[in-house]
Amino acid sequence: MSPPSPGPPQERFRLSMLIYDQRYRSLTIQIVFMMLLMGFAAWLVDNVITNLRAQGQDFSYRFLWQRAGYDINQTLVAYDSNMTHARAMFVGLLNTLLVAVLGCVLATVAGVIVGVLRLSTNWLVSQIMAVYVEIFRNIPTLLWIIIFYTLVTIDAPAPRDFAGDVPLAAAWFGGAVVITNRGVYIPEPLFANSLGSVSLGLFDVSLDFAALVVVIIASLYANKKLLDRASARQATTGIRPVTWWKSMLILFLPVILALLALGFHTENAELAGFNFQGGVHLRSSLVALWFGLGIYTSAFVAEIVRAGILAVSKGQTEAAASLGMRPTLTMRLVVLPQALRVIVPPLISQYLNLTKNTSLGLAVGYMDLRSTLGGITINQTGRALEGMLLMMLIYLLISLTISSLMNVYNSRIKLKER
Amino acid sequence: MTRHDKAFVRDAIVPERAPPVTESGVWKWMRENLFSSWFNAIVTALSIYVIYSVVTGFAPWFTNSVWQAGSLSQCREILDGARGACFAVITERWNQLMFGFYPRALYWRPTLTAALFLVAIAPILFTGLPRRMLWFSAVYPFLAYFLLWGGSIWIPVTAAAGFVFAALAFVILRRLLPLVAPVGAVLVALIWWLTLAAPVAEDLSWIAPVELQFVRSDRFGGFLLSLVLGLTAISISLPMGILLALGRQSDLLIVRMSCIVFIEFIRGVPLITLLFTASLLLNYFLPPGTSFDLILRVIIMVTFFAAAYIAEVVRGGLASLPRGQYEAADALGLTYWQAQRKIIMPQALKVSIPGIVNTFIGLFKDTTLVVFIGLLDPVGLSNSIRSDTAWTGIYWELFVFIGAFFFVFCFGISRYSMYLERKLTRGHN
């Protein structure tokens, strides 16, 4: 046993090593950076305190529990002006989420159709779709929102145009959809044997819809079980049992039965006096914001879809064909899973953009989060700092939630390499 | 001469014949691209019908359009019941849509600035031009400020001098203390700007008063405002975004964390809330009594916004580089900044060009949002034009004009990015 060899010669620490020695330099940089950062933050906070004191204000969120005193023209949950600012904020947040979800659905549907047609072998079709994409994505979304708002307010017929022996305007789809300059009316779903609703504290939930959702989830689950069993059978015997009619039965029969049991029917809007009554009234601002954002974003979605499909190399399709797969199976098992890996991340960031852009509802007077908490509440209480910070925080939470979901998805679909 | 025992052997080449009509030229193209199957033929017919109805629907509006009239009612008189656009509003309000409320006598200044911009941007966009032109591009921002806002020429000159002093300090310090050279250069510039620049500029303008009439920021409007906001933010946000991306990849924990917080915060909130912060809240964060120009505040916010997005795009580009590139740079003994400049960035930026350009296009379109804080960009002007009784009720003409302006710019930028991508393609990754 030889004695352990002495380590490298121990250098004594010198002050100059803070700059010249790689090991200490990063520490020096970080400490200096940290000090600058904290100094800057302290300066900002100090300024805020001084400014607030000069105006005789404090920093508090107590205003949220005061009476709001203003009306909101579109409420998804019960609200009146005697409720608190917090409740108004909640109503605004729901309106923001409503238009965001509607916009995302429209953007996805229109975008996927346009993106696929853009790859059509028909030259004329692909050119029309190229024009669609270029027009909608190269003009600011704010302009599109205002354009759609003009379409549904200035250029749409007034309710009185629908009356008379020779009406100047007619409803769409046999009276189901009525577009007037006071908003758009669509049929209202109604339940004759309603189960009523149950209050969840913040809002009420219609038991009818809840029951429908439960039925749909249950039938989806049963269908998955059925398909799993068919696959297991195929794995053991090599023959796949015929399942399509069972699937149809499981998926549709319970829903139809539930709808019948609840007495489901729809009610169209009818002209009564100077305005339409009944039906679901979509305000012009909602429609304009929905279509403005949705169509604008659909142009981006179309490009994403196109790029995703093109990203799957032709060899993959050919390999699947040489294995004897039918085109539908090739699409489902080979092309789509690979295309989705390319499509989904940018798609979600488009959803995020759309959600943030709902704040442009200001241009058409849509009562969203920015307009309730970030608008009227701030004006009434004078709490600009608190209100803006809270609003930013809420938007930030929405964004971070969506992007963390995306990260989970990304890590799940990531190619497993060495 | 060979003898044939067959009945016929061809001994001359048959002259080439043209392919059948259906297999060549326009017929072949149409058959393959428009009528390859009965389904495709139906789709083609439908498409032609759609195009026909769109064109016939809109054509009269354009062909009947009125270009010279004093008001909307005058337009309607000229049209006499026919459908037609009243583009007279564009001709009558042309100057306002272009320059906002910029003083009429000084329109030559923004016009000259725009013309010089083309000269300044050309060597950056097209590498074929002489490299010496880049010096003009470097001077241009200060010149543009002087031309647009006016005031004493010594303010932009002293501001530019800060950069010159910083460069001098860097060159000198690099000989003496190489490691503190960047810090020293930044310090010199900061000291110059914060303490000496203002008094020196004052003295110089007293000695040699060269100045243009000062134009306040609130006089800016129309497309001038959009372009000033967009171009300034674009040119500052690119370097800032690259620095943020590097900070996010950095080994230094605190630097990395602050970059992440900054990027995620900015990307998580709508631009409009940042603009409201600039217009409403900034006074809370500044020492009492200070206030600065609204346009400058907006430029800062829009720049931050774009920089955070560019940082993410560049991060994608950095992540796409194989590790070997970093290791090769280390093996060659390059310092961090040398490696970034000569090895990493040229490759990473090339990959990120489409994303960066898309961010720029988005930023340019987002300049319309300043209408919400009371600046008169084209969209804001369209509202104020409509509030004039002569033009009440005019919508589509203004929308078409503003939309066409943005379309031309954004479409042009995206085409340029495609050209750049093609030019930089090396045939391998």
Chai-1 contact restraints between the chains, C-beta under 6 A:
chainA,res_idxA,chainB,res_idxB,connection_type,confidence,min_distance_angstrom,max_distance_angstrom,comment,restraint_id
A,I19,B,L179,contact,1.0,0.0,6.0,A-B,restraint_1
A,S26,B,L252,contact,1.0,0.0,6.0,A-B,restraint_2
A,Q30,B,L252,contact,1.0,0.0,6.0,A-B,restraint_3
A,Q30,B,I254,contact,1.0,0.0,6.0,A-B,restraint_4
A,F33,B,I254,contact,1.0,0.0,6.0,A-B,restraint_5
A,F33,B,V255,contact,1.0,0.0,6.0,A-B,restraint_6
A,M34,B,I254,contact,1.0,0.0,6.0,A-B,restraint_7
A,L44,B,F285,contact,1.0,0.0,6.0,A-B,restraint_8
A,N47,B,F285,contact,1.0,0.0,6.0,A-B,restraint_9
A,N47,B,L286,contact,1.0,0.0,6.0,A-B,restraint_10
A,N47,B,P287,contact,1.0,0.0,6.0,A-B,restraint_11
A,V48,B,Y284,contact,1.0,0.0,6.0,A-B,restraint_12
A,T50,B,P288,contact,1.0,0.0,6.0,A-B,restraint_13
A,N51,B,Y284,contact,1.0,0.0,6.0,A-B,restraint_14
A,N51,B,P288,contact,1.0,0.0,6.0,A-B,restraint_15
A,A54,B,P288,contact,1.0,0.0,6.0,A-B,restraint_16
A,N122,B,N40,contact,1.0,0.0,6.0,A-B,restraint_17
A,N122,B,V43,contact,1.0,0.0,6.0,A-B,restraint_18
A,W123,B,N33,contact,1.0,0.0,6.0,A-B,restraint_19
A,L124,B,T44,contact,1.0,0.0,6.0,A-B,restraint_20
A,L124,B,S47,contact,1.0,0.0,6.0,A-B,restraint_21
A,V125,B,V43,contact,1.0,0.0,6.0,A-B,restraint_22
A,V125,B,S47,contact,1.0,0.0,6.0,A-B,restraint_23
A,I128,B,S47,contact,1.0,0.0,6.0,A-B,restraint_24
A,N138,B,F407,contact,1.0,0.0,6.0,A-B,restraint_25
A,N138,B,C410,contact,1.0,0.0,6.0,A-B,restraint_26
A,N138,B,F411,contact,1.0,0.0,6.0,A-B,restraint_27
A,I139,B,G403,contact,1.0,0.0,6.0,A-B,restraint_28
A,I139,B,F406,contact,1.0,0.0,6.0,A-B,restraint_29
A,I139,B,F407,contact,1.0,0.0,6.0,A-B,restraint_30
A,P140,B,K365,contact,1.0,0.0,6.0,A-B,restraint_31
A,P140,B,T368,contact,1.0,0.0,6.0,A-B,restraint_32
A,P140,B,F406,contact,1.0,0.0,6.0,A-B,restraint_33
A,L142,B,T368,contact,1.0,0.0,6.0,A-B,restraint_34
A,L143,B,G403,contact,1.0,0.0,6.0,A-B,restraint_35
A,I147,B,F399,contact,1.0,0.0,6.0,A-B,restraint_36
A,T150,B,Y395,contact,1.0,0.0,6.0,A-B,restraint_37
A,K356,B,P270,contact,1.0,0.0,6.0,A-B,restraint_38
A,S359,B,P270,contact,1.0,0.0,6.0,A-B,restraint_39
A,S359,B,I272,contact,1.0,0.0,6.0,A-B,restraint_40
A,L362,B,F372,contact,1.0,0.0,6.0,A-B,restraint_41
A,A384,B,L280,contact,1.0,0.0,6.0,A-B,restraint_42
A,L385,B,Y284,contact,1.0,0.0,6.0,A-B,restraint_43
A,M388,B,L281,contact,1.0,0.0,6.0,A-B,restraint_44
A,M392,B,V269,contact,1.0,0.0,6.0,A-B,restraint_45
A,M392,B,T273,contact,1.0,0.0,6.0,A-B,restraint_46
A,Y395,B,V269,contact,1.0,0.0,6.0,A-B,restraint_47
A,Y395,B,P270,contact,1.0,0.0,6.0,A-B,restraint_48
A,L396,B,G268,contact,1.0,0.0,6.0,A-B,restraint_49
A,L396,B,V269,contact,1.0,0.0,6.0,A-B,restraint_50
A,S399,B,G268,contact,1.0,0.0,6.0,A-B,restraint_51
